[in-house]
Amino acid sequence: MDHNAFTSRRKFLKSVGLTGIVLAGTSATQIYASTLKRTKKNEQKKGMVYLFQGDSITDGNRGRTADPNHIMGHGYAFTIASRLGADYPEQEMVFYNRGISGNKVSDLAERWQKDTLDLKPDLLSILIGINDVNDTIQNKGGSVAQFEAVYTSILEQACAEFPKIIFVLCQPFILPVGTIKEKFDVWNRELYERQLIVKKLADRYNAVLVDFQMVMNKACLRAPAAYWIWDGIHPTVPGHEILAREWLLQVGKRIRF
């Protein structure tokens, strides 16, 4: 980690009343601007398959049956699917949510064939990392190097299977609320390392990067952290809404809906 960069972000956030929160490097907008120079905007195709992968934040207590009332869960993935589906019904978009509560990147790898490749996604959105951080803090293993290696492996598999796939890599995030607040510096330090990896992989695979940490940090200028994330990790209803808005904003720069 660049210690000077880490320190400068800490000073900035202190100045706006968010002591301890560190932004995850360059903003998603800046990262995306560099990729636009070599990327044409993708046209939305009829029947495009959108797949959301991740942990409990993506899971959103989704149903495990085909019941359309609950199949997308109750979080940001639901909001994204409902808006795009309602606005563009003629496109016949297909949405899948395969987030599973408690998952780490290694868990994604174990179920990658069934829950990702077999679904043949045109766009694959991934939000993972917070449980990897928890394992490290609890001394249950899970190094930063392992996180990067496994994450790279599953992206490579998807690329090999679907050369034209669009990746949307979402950076994991926290806020100083609940038990997270008690060891926030430790959580933040470990998380920051994984945020950097997600950013690096987004650049390597020409993915859309969605900087959820930045979104949450900015939101705390408008309301207390607990308004957006009830336990430091899991968003509230308004928290999921701002995640969905940022996702749509960034993905909309790549796909012509």
N, C-alpha and C positions, 0 to 999 in steps of 0.2 A: 504494500500500500504506500502511496505517496503521502508521507506524513504532513508535508506542508499543505497539500490540498485538503487533507482531512481537517487540519487545524483551521484553515481559512473558512471552511464551511461551518465549522462550529462557531466561530466568531460571528459570522453573518447571522446564523440562526439565533444566537444570543441576543443580537440587536433587535430581532423582531419578536422576542419573548418565547422562543422555542429552544431553550437550553438543552443541549444533548443531541438534537436531531441533526443528522448530516446528510446533505443531498448526495445523491449517487452520481457524482461527476457531471459531465456535460449533459445538458437537457436532451430529452427525446427529440425535440424540434431541431436542435443543432445536429444531432446524429443523423436524423432523417434527411436533412438538407444535403448532406454529403452524398447520401445514396441516390438522391434524386438526379444527380449529375450523370449517373450511369444506368438509371432505371426509367423505362417508360411506364406510364400509368396503365395498370391492367384494366381491361374492360370486364365488367360483371357479365358472367355467362349464365344462361338459363340453367337452373338446377344445381347451382354452385353449392358445394358441401362445406359448411363451416363446422369445425370441431374445436371445442374448448376442453383443454386438459389441465389438470392441476390437483390441488389439495382441497381442504375444506372450504376455502374462500370461493373456489369455482364450483365445488359440489353444491353448496347452497341448499343442502337437505333435499336434493333432487330425488324424484321417484325412481325406483328400479324396475318399473314396468313400462308399458307403452302408453300409459295414461297421459294424454296430452296436457292435462291440467297441471301436472307436476314434473314433467319430463326434463325441463330445463332448470329446475331448482328455483330458488328465490333470491338470487344475487345478480351480479353484474351481467352474467351470461344470459340470464332470462331477459333482462332489460334490453340488451343488444339484439337478441333474437326477436323480441316482440316489436321493437321499433323497425328493424330492417324488414321483417316479414310483413308488417302492416303497411309500410311505405312502398314496398316493391312486390306486391303479390304476383304480378305477372312474371317475375323472375323465378318463381317456384324454388326459392332457396330452401336448403335442408340444413337443420341445425342439430348438432349433437353435443351433449354435455357428458363428459366422462371423468370429471373431477371426483376424487375420492378423499374423504376426510382422513387426515393423518399421513398422507402420502409424502414421500421424499422422492428425489429424482431417481433413486434406485428402484423404487416401487413402480414408477412409470416405465422403466426399462423392462421390468418383469412382465408387465401386461401390455407392452407396446404393440405386439402383433394383433391381439384381439381387440384392444380398445382404441387403436390408432390406425395402423396400416390396413386392417380389414375393413375399416369404414371409408377408405379412399377419400380423404379430405382434399379439397382444393385450397382451403385456408386452414392452417393449424395454429391455434392460439394456446400458448403455454404460460401458466403462472405457477411456479414451483420454487421452493428454496427455504421457506420459513421453518419447516420441520427438519430440514438438514441443519439449520442453525441450532435448533433446539437440541438435536442429538449431540452436536459438538459441545454445547454448553453443559449438557448433562453427562458429558464424558462417555457417550455411547458410540463414539466413532464418528466417521463422516468428515473427512478433511476437505478443504477447499479444492485441492487437486483432484480428489475423487469426484467431487461435484462437477467440475469442469469436464473431466474425462467421460463420465456417464452422460452428461447433457450433450456433449459433442457426438457421442455414439448414437443416441436416439435421433438426433437431427440428421446425421449421415444416413441412417437407415431410411428415414423419410425421403431424403433427397434421392437416394438410389431408386426407391420405389416410384416416386412421383417427381420427376425433374422440374416440373413447372409449379410445384407447390409454393404457396405464399406462407411464410412464417410470421407470426406475431408473437414476439417475446416480451412478456410483461415482467418488470422487475418486482421482486418481493418487497415488502414494506412493513414498517411498524410505527407506532407512536407511543409516547411514554404514559401509558395507562395501565392500571391494575398491577399484576405481578411483574409485568415487563418493566415498569417504572423502577422497581427495586434494583434491578441489575441492567439498567438501560445502556450504560456505556459498553458493557460486555455484549449485549445483544446487538447493539448498533455496530460495533466493530466487526463482529462475525458476519452480520448481514451485509455490510458495506463491501466486503470481499466478494460475496456472491453477486451483489448488484453489478460490480465491475465485470464479472464473468459474463453475466447475461448481456451486458452492453457490448462486450467484445464479440460474443457469439452472434449478436444481432448484426454487427458490422461485417463479420466474416461470411455470414449466410445471406446477406442483403435482406435482412428481415425488417419488419416494422418494429421499432422499439417503443414500448409504452412505459413511461416513467411514472409508475404509480406512487413512488415515494414523493416525488415532486408535487404530485396532485394533492396528497395528504398534507404535506408541509404547507402548501399555499392555503389549503382549506382551514388550517389552524389559525390563520390570520383573521378568519371570519367568525369562528366559533371554537370553543375548547376542544382539545383532542378527543375527549370522551364522547363528544357529539358525533364524531365520524367513525371512531373505532371503540367499541365498548370494553374490550379487554386488552388492547394494545396490538392485537393481531387481526381480529375478525371485524369487518366493517358493520356499521349499523345500516339501516335502510338508506339514509342520505349518503352514507359512505359508499355504498354500492352504486348509487346513482352517479356520483362524480367519477368513479372508476369507469363506468359505462360511457359517460360523456367523453372522457379522454381517449378511451379505446376507439370510439367511433370517429373522433377527430383525427387521430393518427392514421387509422386504417383508411379513412376517407381520402387521405393524401396519396394512397397507393392504388386504391380501387375506385373506378368510376362507377358508382352505384347507378 
